[in-house]
Amino acid sequence: MARNRRYKVKVRFKVRKRSLGLAGGAALAVFLAVSAVYGARIAWDWVSPRFSRGLIKFRLERPVVEVPAASVEKWLAAHLESRKGEEWTRADLSRLLAKVKTRYPYLKDVSVSRNYLTGALRFRAGVETVVAPALRGGAACYLGESGRLFPEIYPEAVPGGVSVSLPAGPDRFPSEAAFLARLNALSGLFDRRPLSLSCPNEKKTCRLALDDGSEVLWGGFEFTRAKILRLNEVLERSASRLKGPYKVDLRYFEDGRAVVSSL
C-alpha cells in the first residue's frame, strides 16, 4: 500500500531576501507616515496661535536694520525695538515706510521683509551720494547724485568741495549733479582750486568761482577734463600780461575759443 508523502515547500534564498526587503520597506513607510503626522501636529501647535480668522499674523520678535548710515540705522533700530512683541500688518509696514521716507528722503532701494517663522523684520536701504552742498532760493540744502535736493543729510555724508547755487525751478537737477560729480572727481587737475558753481538760469550760464577770485563762464557740461586743462593754459599765459583775478569765457570751447580778461 502506497504511503501519502507530504512535501515541504522550500523558499530559495533570493526570494526570502526579497520578501524581507518588502516587509522592511513597508515598516519604514509606516514609521515615516506616523512621524510626519506627529511632526505636522507639533508644527500646527506652534503655528496655530499665529492664525486668526484664517490669516497668519506677524509678531515682531527680532528687528534687523541694514542701512549704510550709522545715524539712520540707530534711529530705525530703536524705533523697531520699541515695538518688539507687537503684531505688524501691511498697514503698519506702509506707515513705517511713509515715516522713513519723510524723515530720511535720501534713502533709496528701500525694502522691508518679514519672516513669519522667526519673527524677524528686516529693513534694508541704500543712501544716495551727495555731490554738493547747495543753495536754492536762499535755503541751504544738498544736491544728490540723482539731481534731487534734500533739506538735510545724514552727518556721515556732508560733502566738501564745490558748492552750487541753483535757480528756483525745476525740482530736479540731474545735469548739474552729474557735472559736479565729474568736477569733484577731477578737482586735482585744477591749478586754481574751484570753490563754487552758480547756475542762475540754465546750465550755459553757469559760473565757476576759483580760489584766486577768478570766474569762469563754463558753458556746456561736456568735455570737462579738456576744459580744465585748457583753463589752466589760459590762466598761465594771462599771468604775464594781465592782472588777476580773471574772467574766462569757455562757452565757445567747442569752436576752439577761450576769451580771458581781467575782472
BAFI-3210 file (N, C-alpha, C; in Angstrom, 3 decimals, decimal comma, padded with zeros to 6 digits):
// residues 263
n [1|2|3|4|5|6|7|8|9|10|11|12|13|14|15|16|17|18|19|20|21|22|23|24|25|26|27|28|29|30|31|32|33|34|35|36|37|38|39|40|41|42|43|44|45|46|47|48|49|50|51|52|53|54|55|56|57|58|59|60|61|62|63|64|65|66|67|68|69|70|71|72|73|74|75|76|77|78|79|80|81|82|83|84|85|86|87|88|89|90|91|92|93|94|95|96|97|98|99|100|101|102|103|104|105|106|107|108|109|110|111|112|113|114|115|116|117|118|119|120|121|122|123|124|125|126|127|128|129|130|131|132|133|134|135|136|137|138|139|140|141|142|143|144|145|146|147|148|149|150|151|152|153|154|155|156|157|158|159|160|161|162|163|164|165|166|167|168|169|170|171|172|173|174|175|176|177|178|179|180|181|182|183|184|185|186|187|188|189|190|191|192|193|194|195|196|197|198|199|200|201|202|203|204|205|206|207|208|209|210|211|212|213|214|215|216|217|218|219|220|221|222|223|224|225|226|227|228|229|230|231|232|233|234|235|236|237|238|239|240|241|242|243|244|245|246|247|248|249|250|251|252|253|254|255|256|257|258|259|260|261|262|263]
n.u [000,854|000,620|002,271|001,116|002,910|004,117|005,013|007,472|007,557|010,194|011,744|013,611|016,773|017,069|014,434|013,419|014,941|014,021|011,391|011,757|012,876|010,740|008,967|010,434|010,569|007,884|007,443|009,127|007,883|005,489|006,479|007,603|005,301|003,818|005,604|005,537|002,913|002,955|004,924|003,679|001,586|002,908|004,052|001,732|000,648|002,485|002,239|-000,470|-001,321|-000,689|-002,534|-005,452|-008,786|-008,299|-006,075|-002,549|-000,795|001,765|004,239|006,442|009,592|012,321|014,105|015,877|018,179|019,585|021,386|023,575|024,365|025,135|023,686|021,056|020,549|020,686|018,465|016,305|016,614|016,159|013,524|012,133|012,745|011,294|008,780|008,776|007,495|004,946|002,132|002,414|001,004|000,236|-000,532|000,806|003,431|003,325|002,879|005,265|007,150|006,301|006,833|009,601|010,411|009,681|011,226|013,840|014,604|016,654|017,206|017,390|016,256|014,674|013,590|011,418|011,082|009,389|009,755|007,828|008,204|010,432|009,961|011,377|011,943|013,155|014,826|016,008|018,117|019,614|021,769|021,644|024,274|025,734|026,497|027,101|026,968|024,208|022,557|019,429|017,064|017,715|017,699|019,452|020,568|021,033|022,528|021,778|023,158|021,320|020,120|018,201|017,051|017,827|016,659|018,140|020,878|022,389|024,863|027,303|027,557|027,925|029,136|032,323|034,270|033,211|030,582|027,129|024,926|021,564|018,749|015,245|013,530|013,851|012,460|014,325|017,786|019,459|021,489|023,252|024,013|025,366|027,481|028,796|029,607|031,465|033,220|034,158|035,538|037,644|038,956|041,579|043,041|042,924|044,742|044,129|042,065|038,686|035,792|033,001|029,898|027,715|024,501|022,340|020,190|020,115|022,105|024,078|024,735|026,225|028,562|031,840|033,560|036,869|039,611|041,376|039,906|039,126|036,720|034,841|033,095|031,401|029,863|028,588|028,221|029,834|032,965|034,606|037,142|038,936|038,355|039,191|041,988|042,505|041,702|043,662|045,913|045,192|045,016|047,636|049,085|047,943|048,840|051,215|050,570|048,201|046,498|045,417|042,413|040,827|038,519|037,183|035,974|034,487|032,468|032,422|034,023|033,972|034,274|036,846|037,586|038,622|038,082|039,673|039,906|040,628|039,068]
n.v [-001,171|002,167|004,947|008,188|010,974|013,953|017,022|019,465|022,894|024,575|027,678|029,695|031,401|033,989|034,712|034,777|036,854|038,985|039,149|039,802|042,336|043,760|043,718|045,168|047,655|048,356|048,631|050,792|052,774|053,029|053,960|056,452|057,751|057,941|059,548|061,866|062,720|063,204|065,186|067,175|067,775|068,888|071,153|072,496|073,078|074,985|076,959|077,592|079,498|081,837|082,172|083,808|084,091|082,720|083,947|084,535|086,032|088,415|088,689|090,889|089,934|090,072|092,697|093,681|095,790|097,193|099,565|101,742|103,977|105,268|106,917|106,839|104,100|103,645|105,096|103,759|101,144|101,555|102,476|100,228|098,357|099,389|098,548|095,895|092,606|093,284|092,965|093,097|094,495|094,791|097,414|098,613|098,369|099,994|102,479|102,736|102,872|105,245|107,093|106,847|107,646|110,329|111,321|110,570|111,336|110,816|108,148|105,133|102,455|101,010|098,317|096,047|093,142|090,276|087,567|084,996|082,712|083,054|085,536|087,737|091,020|092,582|095,422|097,057|099,349|101,672|104,557|107,772|109,225|112,313|115,095|117,780|120,582|122,800|125,845|127,153|129,391|130,906|129,086|126,605|123,446|120,075|118,543|115,638|112,694|111,892|114,182|115,108|117,262|117,690|118,655|118,144|116,030|112,884|112,914|111,649|112,017|114,623|116,692|117,960|120,220|121,567|123,880|124,662|126,955|127,187|127,704|128,610|126,798|123,859|121,056|119,061|118,451|116,904|117,109|119,056|117,760|115,490|116,761|118,075|115,888|114,788|116,941|117,102|114,695|115,244|117,335|117,579|118,256|120,962|124,011|126,214|126,138|125,073|126,637|127,238|126,783|128,579|128,650|130,511|130,563|128,716|125,844|126,773|129,253|128,997|129,794|129,313|129,674|130,418|129,806|131,975|134,177|134,408|134,032|131,724|131,447|128,775|127,328|124,624|121,306|119,343|117,715|118,022|117,408|118,194|120,914|121,815|121,476|123,232|125,630|125,916|126,410|128,835|130,614|130,545|131,669|134,186|135,396|136,750|139,038|140,187|141,530|139,740|139,084|136,890|136,822|134,243|133,011|130,167|129,331|128,935|126,828|124,527|125,568|126,196|128,468|130,586|133,080|135,608|137,973|140,708|140,947]
n.w [000,000|-000,940|000,520|001,602|000,883|002,412|001,123|001,717|001,211|-000,156|000,139|-001,884|-001,301|-002,439|-002,913|-000,325|000,701|-000,821|000,083|002,765|002,375|001,254|003,377|005,281|003,978|003,976|006,696|007,246|005,740|007,114|009,558|008,785|007,928|010,307|011,757|010,207|010,565|013,299|013,426|011,923|013,600|015,805|014,535|013,801|016,310|017,065|015,111|015,050|017,082|015,775|013,859|012,901|012,302|009,973|008,822|008,747|011,353|011,880|014,277|015,696|016,569|016,250|015,185|012,260|010,898|008,063|006,925|005,316|006,968|009,933|011,742|010,770|010,857|013,602|014,590|013,333|014,327|017,077|016,983|015,978|017,952|020,067|019,485|019,687|019,943|019,246|016,997|013,470|010,646|007,111|006,833|008,961|008,058|005,792|006,980|008,386|006,263|005,021|007,048|007,319|004,763|004,796|006,896|006,203|003,315|001,542|001,401|-000,557|-002,708|-000,873|001,149|002,842|004,694|006,059|008,277|008,965|010,474|012,161|013,217|012,468|011,318|008,586|007,555|004,821|003,065|000,783|000,501|-000,971|-002,783|-001,989|-003,900|-003,680|-001,415|-001,420|-002,473|-002,685|-003,677|-001,441|000,592|002,384|001,249|-000,010|-002,819|-004,473|-006,159|-008,061|-008,806|-007,163|-004,498|-001,072|002,116|004,366|005,411|006,271|008,865|008,180|005,476|004,628|002,199|000,998|-000,954|-004,129|-003,962|-004,825|-006,417|-007,127|-009,395|-008,759|-009,987|-012,048|-010,081|-009,972|-010,705|-012,647|-014,636|-013,646|-011,306|-012,272|-013,578|-011,436|-009,930|-011,671|-011,800|-009,172|-009,057|-010,736|-009,582|-008,731|-010,966|-011,417|-011,512|-010,019|-007,299|-007,528|-006,152|-006,015|-007,809|-009,786|-010,999|-012,302|-014,154|-016,593|-017,607|-019,389|-018,525|-016,291|-013,726|-012,635|-009,689|-008,676|-006,352|-006,384|-006,858|-009,462|-012,187|-014,115|-017,033|-017,714|-019,611|-021,627|-020,181|-021,183|-022,120|-019,799|-018,610|-020,629|-020,737|-018,238|-018,415|-020,526|-019,373|-017,380|-019,014|-020,242|-018,045|-017,111|-019,245|-019,259|-016,991|-017,428|-018,800|-017,988|-015,166|-012,398|-010,389|-012,911|-015,684|-017,417|-020,415|-021,408|-022,990|-025,680|-026,244|-027,843|-030,324|-030,334|-028,995|-026,322|-024,213|-022,350|-019,679|-017,441|-014,249]
ca.u [000,000|001,487|002,111|000,969|004,047|003,934|006,163|007,752|007,950|011,441|011,852|015,004|017,351|016,778|013,020|013,252|015,556|013,108|010,233|012,166|013,058|009,420|008,409|011,159|010,146|006,546|007,578|009,729|006,865|004,553|007,185|007,690|003,964|003,493|006,461|005,055|001,683|003,354|005,618|002,691|000,824|003,754|004,150|000,443|000,522|003,327|001,769|-001,882|-001,583|-000,477|-003,665|-006,666|-009,764|-007,742|-004,940|-001,360|-000,375|003,201|004,613|007,842|010,435|013,741|014,323|017,190|018,286|020,802|021,471|024,963|024,436|025,016|022,636|019,765|020,439|020,434|017,081|015,402|016,733|015,480|012,087|011,603|012,876|010,220|007,547|009,045|006,415|003,660|001,752|002,632|000,218|000,690|-000,773|001,910|004,614|003,125|003,088|006,703|007,835|005,954|007,549|011,024|010,590|009,583|012,342|015,105|014,284|017,823|017,326|016,973|016,159|014,162|012,810|011,087|010,619|009,019|009,886|006,767|008,652|011,370|009,523|012,357|011,583|014,411|014,729|017,217|018,070|020,862|021,720|022,077|025,506|025,566|027,601|027,450|026,047|023,546|021,744|018,335|016,094|018,146|017,650|020,542|020,129|022,084|022,215|022,136|023,662|020,200|019,601|017,226|017,517|017,432|016,823|019,218|021,513|022,985|026,157|028,435|027,584|028,067|030,277|033,145|034,463|032,481|029,180|026,382|023,754|020,629|017,532|014,062|012,967|012,844|012,633|015,480|018,900|020,329|022,664|024,169|024,536|026,359|028,640|029,514|030,268|032,639|034,124|034,795|036,485|038,793|039,356|043,032|043,648|042,888|045,848|043,466|041,001|037,315|035,088|031,544|029,272|026,457|023,692|021,131|019,083|020,310|023,487|025,028|025,090|026,886|029,861|032,658|034,443|038,133|040,087|042,131|038,961|038,751|035,436|034,847|031,812|031,742|029,152|028,033|028,848|030,628|034,422|035,044|038,594|039,622|038,143|040,055|043,356|042,540|041,615|044,992|046,791|044,778|045,371|049,094|049,537|047,413|049,540|052,328|050,127|047,004|046,452|044,293|041,795|040,456|037,229|037,458|034,742|034,675|031,183|032,640|035,143|033,874|034,744|038,275|037,816|038,606|038,302|040,069|040,087|040,712|037,799]
ca.v [000,000|003,348|005,992|009,588|011,790|015,421|017,750|020,765|023,888|025,275|029,007|029,993|032,497|035,268|035,033|035,167|038,182|039,967|039,255|040,576|043,726|044,366|043,898|046,271|048,896|048,685|049,110|052,129|053,688|053,265|054,795|057,808|058,336|058,303|060,676|063,051|063,159|063,736|066,451|068,157|068,184|069,806|072,403|073,187|073,619|076,183|077,971|077,922|080,764|082,957|082,243|084,467|084,191|082,109|084,702|084,488|087,313|088,516|089,343|091,301|089,376|090,417|093,675|093,682|097,016|097,231|100,853|102,208|105,290|104,908|107,684|106,314|102,737|103,728|105,522|102,692|100,023|101,942|102,544|098,867|097,711|099,878|097,853|094,465|091,841|093,702|092,422|094,039|094,229|095,537|098,837|099,056|098,498|101,176|103,669|102,816|103,337|106,660|107,861|106,825|108,452|111,741|111,657|110,352|111,274|110,433|106,695|104,584|100,982|100,570|097,078|095,506|091,761|089,654|086,121|084,595|081,616|083,532|086,816|088,766|092,051|093,076|096,693|097,318|100,550|102,327|106,011|108,465|110,002|113,758|115,614|119,156|121,425|123,676|126,978|127,321|130,348|131,367|127,989|125,640|122,063|119,219|118,003|114,238|112,275|111,752|115,507|115,501|118,148|117,253|119,732|117,752|114,773|112,258|113,571|110,990|112,264|116,037|116,758|119,150|120,528|122,628|124,090|125,079|127,804|126,740|128,513|128,140|125,636|122,850|120,371|118,166|118,981|115,759|117,513|119,725|116,755|114,682|117,603|118,296|114,628|114,709|118,021|116,693|113,613|115,792|118,595|117,615|118,769|122,436|124,763|127,054|125,277|125,541|126,801|127,184|126,861|129,319|128,456|131,304|130,286|127,429|125,381|127,525|130,499|128,646|130,409|128,585|130,577|129,797|130,305|133,214|135,240|134,353|133,438|131,045|131,158|127,411|126,837|123,273|120,401|118,330|117,919|118,612|117,271|119,033|122,320|122,112|121,616|124,470|126,741|126,065|127,031|130,230|131,402|130,627|132,640|135,520|135,956|137,607|140,268|140,734|141,472|138,940|137,848|136,893|136,328|133,371|132,576|128,891|128,925|128,593|125,895|123,601|126,275|126,441|129,822|130,799|134,526|135,915|139,385|140,989|141,291]
ca.w [000,000|-001,084|001,547|001,164|001,340|002,470|000,572|002,338|000,198|000,160|-000,483|-002,201|-000,527|-003,094|-002,722|001,072|000,872|-001,410|000,958|003,934|001,949|001,112|004,719|005,899|003,323|004,450|008,076|007,181|005,247|008,228|010,525|008,245|007,913|011,689|012,115|009,508|011,239|014,600|013,173|011,480|014,785|016,571|013,782|013,874|017,655|017,141|014,173|015,230|017,776|014,869|012,956|013,381|011,209|008,768|008,300|009,600|011,905|012,104|015,525|015,630|017,622|016,046|014,117|011,612|010,103|007,256|006,231|005,422|007,602|011,341|012,414|010,322|011,368|015,039|014,816|012,908|015,261|018,318|016,704|015,858|019,264|020,934|019,107|019,729|020,552|018,687|015,695|012,373|009,451|005,930|007,103|009,818|007,205|004,940|007,824|008,656|005,053|004,823|008,064|006,975|003,549|005,179|007,788|005,513|001,878|000,754|001,305|-001,841|-002,781|000,428|001,145|004,156|004,588|007,337|008,371|009,886|011,332|013,187|013,752|012,106|010,357|008,024|006,828|004,040|002,230|000,436|000,659|-002,185|-002,647|-002,096|-004,708|-003,327|-000,642|-002,390|-002,032|-003,641|-003,152|-000,130|001,563|002,268|001,036|-000,555|-004,139|-004,593|-007,459|-008,992|-009,121|-006,145|-003,438|000,262|003,096|005,283|005,036|007,438|009,131|007,536|004,031|004,283|001,272|000,889|-002,373|-004,819|-003,626|-006,003|-006,257|-008,150|-009,544|-008,044|-010,678|-011,693|-008,804|-010,062|-011,483|-012,959|-015,418|-012,729|-010,376|-012,987|-013,828|-010,186|-009,570|-012,543|-011,406|-007,909|-009,341|-011,466|-008,935|-008,609|-012,197|-011,430|-010,930|-009,027|-006,761|-007,703|-004,886|-006,114|-009,130|-009,736|-012,208|-012,023|-015,071|-017,244|-017,443|-020,217|-017,845|-015,028|-013,456|-011,674|-008,943|-008,280|-005,061|-006,536|-007,180|-010,878|-012,533|-015,402|-017,678|-018,092|-020,801|-021,533|-019,222|-021,880|-022,235|-018,528|-018,435|-021,614|-020,362|-017,090|-018,912|-021,326|-018,422|-016,778|-020,011|-020,439|-016,865|-017,044|-020,257|-018,939|-015,828|-017,864|-019,470|-017,357|-013,714|-011,929|-010,894|-014,316|-016,159|-018,551|-021,086|-022,093|-023,593|-027,096|-026,210|-028,970|-031,522|-030,178|-028,465|-024,877|-024,036|-020,986|-019,369|-016,003|-013,609]
c.u [000,901|001,200|001,934|002,130|003,696|005,232|006,290|008,282|009,204|011,511|013,319|015,477|016,998|015,343|012,787|013,833|014,647|011,905|010,558|012,346|011,734|008,797|009,092|010,756|008,777|006,603|008,151|008,710|005,873|005,193|007,255|006,340|003,557|004,302|005,979|003,812|002,027|004,034|004,654|001,887|001,617|003,849|002,855|000,236|001,344|002,763|000,363|-002,140|-001,434|-001,604|-004,829|-007,595|-009,165|-006,553|-003,769|-001,018|001,128|003,441|006,107|008,614|011,891|013,887|015,753|017,233|019,623|020,792|022,898|025,086|024,139|023,869|021,247|019,525|020,096|018,985|016,097|015,424|016,004|013,970|011,466|011,689|011,741|008,890|007,731|007,932|005,042|003,400|001,887|001,827|000,831|000,528|000,337|003,182|004,519|003,366|004,568|007,451|007,557|006,722|009,030|011,291|010,555|010,808|013,687|014,860|015,444|018,067|016,835|016,961|015,694|013,356|012,596|010,545|010,340|009,190|008,901|007,218|009,535|010,929|010,481|011,769|012,881|014,155|016,060|017,043|019,483|020,714|022,250|023,326|025,204|026,767|028,009|026,460|025,475|022,810|020,693|017,277|016,434|018,164|018,791|019,966|021,311|021,619|022,713|022,548|022,566|019,660|018,546|017,878|016,977|017,640|017,901|019,754|022,133|024,417|027,327|028,591|027,748|029,314|031,091|033,231|033,567|031,037|028,468|025,189|022,821|019,402|016,346|013,429|013,983|013,121|013,852|016,532|019,879|021,586|023,712|024,805|025,613|027,631|029,466|030,227|031,545|033,684|034,866|035,853|037,759|039,357|040,879|043,732|043,716|044,167|045,340|042,201|039,619|036,579|033,585|031,094|027,937|025,740|022,370|019,942|019,189|021,792|024,502|025,430|025,839|028,267|030,576|033,624|035,671|038,677|040,956|041,228|038,526|037,386|035,517|033,414|031,977|031,075|028,581|028,839|029,655|032,115|035,031|036,563|039,358|039,483|039,040|041,491|043,508|042,496|042,974|045,954|046,483|045,212|046,888|049,629|049,106|048,186|050,644|051,862|048,886|047,102|045,213|043,529|041,220|039,007|037,500|036,129|035,039|033,392|031,338|033,834|035,127|034,316|036,220|038,598|037,751|039,008|038,619|040,260|040,211|039,328|037,796]
c.v [001,235|004,356|007,371|010,408|013,279|016,101|019,121|021,735|024,612|026,585|029,324|031,250|033,871|035,699|035,489|036,572|039,279|040,192|040,077|042,056|044,445|044,641|045,071|047,621|049,327|049,238|050,525|053,153|054,029|054,199|056,251|058,502|058,793|059,526|061,969|063,609|063,825|065,099|067,539|068,667|069,173|071,166|073,203|073,809|074,894|077,323|078,454|079,193|081,981|083,100|082,958|084,669|083,699|082,838|084,617|085,892|087,288|089,281|089,634|090,778|089,822|091,407|093,598|094,885|097,018|098,494|101,368|103,651|105,075|105,629|107,171|104,929|102,743|104,108|104,412|101,520|100,333|101,971|101,148|098,117|098,124|099,192|096,344|093,743|092,204|093,014|093,511|093,589|094,977|097,039|099,406|099,273|099,739|102,452|103,849|103,378|104,808|107,543|107,958|107,709|109,935|112,173|111,576|110,233|110,813|108,926|106,229|103,067|100,394|099,284|096,611|094,099|091,211|088,148|085,641|083,498|082,109|084,841|087,950|089,730|092,690|094,330|096,938|098,583|101,002|103,819|106,655|109,288|111,483|114,324|117,026|119,742|122,467|124,815|127,203|128,231|130,822|130,291|127,008|124,234|121,280|118,624|116,569|113,880|112,103|113,095|115,969|116,408|117,668|118,396|119,433|116,400|114,169|112,762|112,958|111,392|113,725|116,219|118,027|119,514|121,646|122,682|124,624|125,937|127,528|127,652|127,886|126,920|125,092|122,197|119,450|118,775|117,856|116,141|118,166|118,725|115,908|115,485|117,811|117,024|114,454|115,741|117,667|115,621|114,131|117,047|118,712|118,153|120,294|123,012|125,715|126,326|125,863|125,576|126,589|127,319|127,573|129,171|129,189|130,954|128,896|127,078|126,180|128,848|130,237|129,294|129,605|129,565|129,812|130,468|131,555|134,385|135,254|133,690|132,851|130,858|129,787|126,932|125,441|122,379|119,287|118,703|118,500|118,554|118,197|120,516|122,714|122,355|122,902|125,695|126,978|126,766|128,521|131,098|131,557|131,659|134,059|136,188|136,927|138,932|140,911|140,591|140,701|139,613|138,020|136,450|135,548|132,868|131,303|128,414|128,504|127,644|124,961|124,236|126,617|127,799|129,801|132,261|134,805|137,432|139,536|141,318|142,752]
c.w [000,000|-000,001|000,917|001,733|001,345|001,994|001,235|001,284|000,666|-000,614|-000,699|-001,463|-001,122|-002,865|-001,296|001,334|000,338|-000,510|002,203|003,598|001,818|002,471|005,433|005,319|003,807|005,865|008,119|006,730|006,346|009,253|010,069|008,244|009,302|012,129|011,475|010,180|012,563|014,443|012,747|012,663|015,633|015,882|013,879|015,255|017,812|016,291|014,504|016,031|016,882|013,850|013,633|012,201|009,897|008,193|009,273|010,072|012,153|013,396|015,492|016,842|017,490|014,892|013,581|010,678|009,384|006,395|006,398|005,910|009,079|012,036|012,043|010,901|012,862|015,316|014,470|013,884|016,565|018,132|016,645|017,189|020,193|020,638|019,057|020,486|020,026|017,354|014,635|011,157|008,273|006,138|007,987|008,996|006,326|005,736|008,149|007,458|004,795|005,809|007,743|005,756|003,867|005,990|007,085|004,001|001,006|000,733|-000,063|-001,762|-001,446|000,265|002,581|003,956|005,985|007,239|009,434|010,846|012,473|013,834|013,439|011,080|009,881|007,194|006,140|003,209|001,911|000,680|-000,609|-001,894|-002,843|-002,845|-004,321|-002,328|-001,591|-001,695|-003,100|-003,038|-001,755|000,931|001,310|002,125|000,465|-001,872|-004,220|-006,007|-008,495|-009,451|-008,139|-005,112|-002,097|001,252|004,128|004,861|006,294|007,611|008,391|006,067|003,656|003,429|001,426|-000,588|-002,871|-004,336|-004,864|-005,604|-007,430|-008,234|-008,830|-008,698|-011,651|-010,338|-008,795|-010,979|-011,824|-013,727|-014,521|-011,756|-011,041|-013,244|-012,559|-009,710|-010,388|-012,135|-010,114|-008,154|-009,998|-010,809|-008,795|-009,837|-012,225|-010,828|-009,850|-008,586|-007,011|-006,365|-005,013|-007,557|-008,969|-011,062|-012,027|-012,912|-015,685|-017,221|-018,270|-019,589|-016,539|-014,935|-012,378|-011,020|-008,477|-007,020|-005,161|-006,888|-008,629|-011,059|-013,929|-015,874|-018,331|-019,370|-020,578|-020,607|-019,884|-021,810|-020,954|-018,364|-019,383|-021,265|-019,192|-017,558|-019,734|-020,422|-017,766|-017,732|-020,162|-019,265|-016,737|-018,033|-019,898|-017,818|-016,227|-018,469|-018,853|-015,846|-013,282|-010,806|-012,294|-014,517|-017,438|-019,105|-021,889|-022,784|-025,052|-027,236|-027,423|-030,271|-031,432|-029,584|-026,936|-024,653|-022,587|-020,846|-017,861|-015,478|-013,177]
res [m|a|r|n|r|r|y|k|v|k|v|r|f|k|v|r|k|r|s|l|g|l|a|g|g|a|a|l|a|v|f|l|a|v|s|a|v|y|g|a|r|i|a|w|d|w|v|s|p|r|f|s|r|g|l|i|k|f|r|l|e|r|p|v|v|e|v|p|a|a|s|v|e|k|w|l|a|a|h|l|e|s|r|k|g|e|e|w|t|r|a|d|l|s|r|l|l|a|k|v|k|t|r|y|p|y|l|k|d|v|s|v|s|r|n|y|l|t|g|a|l|r|f|r|a|g|v|e|t|v|v|a|p|a|l|r|g|g|a|a|c|y|l|g|e|s|g|r|l|f|p|e|i|y|p|e|a|v|p|g|g|v|s|v|s|l|p|a|g|p|d|r|f|p|s|e|a|a|f|l|a|r|l|n|a|l|s|g|l|f|d|r|r|p|l|s|l|s|c|p|n|e|k|k|t|c|r|l|a|l|d|d|g|s|e|v|l|w|g|g|f|e|f|t|r|a|k|i|l|r|l|n|e|v|l|e|r|s|a|s|r|l|k|g|p|y|k|v|d|l|r|y|f|e|d|g|r|a|v|v|s|s|l]
***
